[in-house]
Amino acid sequence: MTEETTKTPKNLQYYIDYERMGRDLEMNDVLAVETGFEVVHVFWRR
C-alpha cells in the first residue's frame, strides 16, 4: 500500500522497514508515521 500510494525518494528506500510497519498495524488498530515537522500519516486497520 505504501509503495502504491507514496513516492519514496530512492535514497530513503532502504530505511523503511515494511515488515515492522505491517506487524505494528496487526498489533494495533492505528499506525502513525511521522514524516516531518508536524506531518503525520495515520493508517487505520479497517
C-alpha distance (Angstrom), angle and dihedral (degrees) to the residues before:
residue distance angle dihedral
M1 . . .
T2 3.79 . .
E3 3.78 94.3 .
E4 3.81 91.7 46.7
T5 3.80 95.9 50.6
T6 3.81 104.1 31.6
K7 3.78 134.8 51.7
T8 3.78 108.1 -136.5
P9 3.81 117.0 -161.9
K10 3.80 110.6 -112.8
N11 3.80 92.5 -121.7
L12 3.85 90.5 58.9
Q13 3.82 99.6 43.3
Y14 3.80 93.9 93.5
Y15 3.80 93.6 52.9
I16 3.83 95.8 61.2
D17 3.80 114.5 94.5
Y18 3.82 102.9 -158.5
E19 3.81 92.9 176.3
R20 3.80 91.4 57.4
M21 3.81 91.0 46.0
G22 3.82 89.0 53.0
R23 3.79 92.2 46.8
D24 3.80 91.7 50.5
L25 3.79 90.8 49.3
E26 3.82 90.9 50.9
M27 3.80 91.6 50.4
N28 3.82 95.1 46.6
D29 3.78 134.8 32.3
V30 3.81 92.0 -128.8
L31 3.80 132.9 45.2
A32 3.80 118.5 -168.2
V33 3.79 121.7 -168.6
E34 3.79 120.4 -170.2
T35 3.80 109.9 -149.0
G36 3.78 100.7 171.9
F37 3.77 146.0 -20.0
E38 3.81 105.5 -33.0
V39 3.82 90.4 -14.4
V40 3.80 113.1 122.4
H41 3.80 128.4 165.4
V42 3.81 115.1 -154.5
F43 3.81 122.8 -161.1
W44 3.80 123.9 -167.7
R45 3.77 121.2 -152.6
R46 3.80 94.2 -136.2
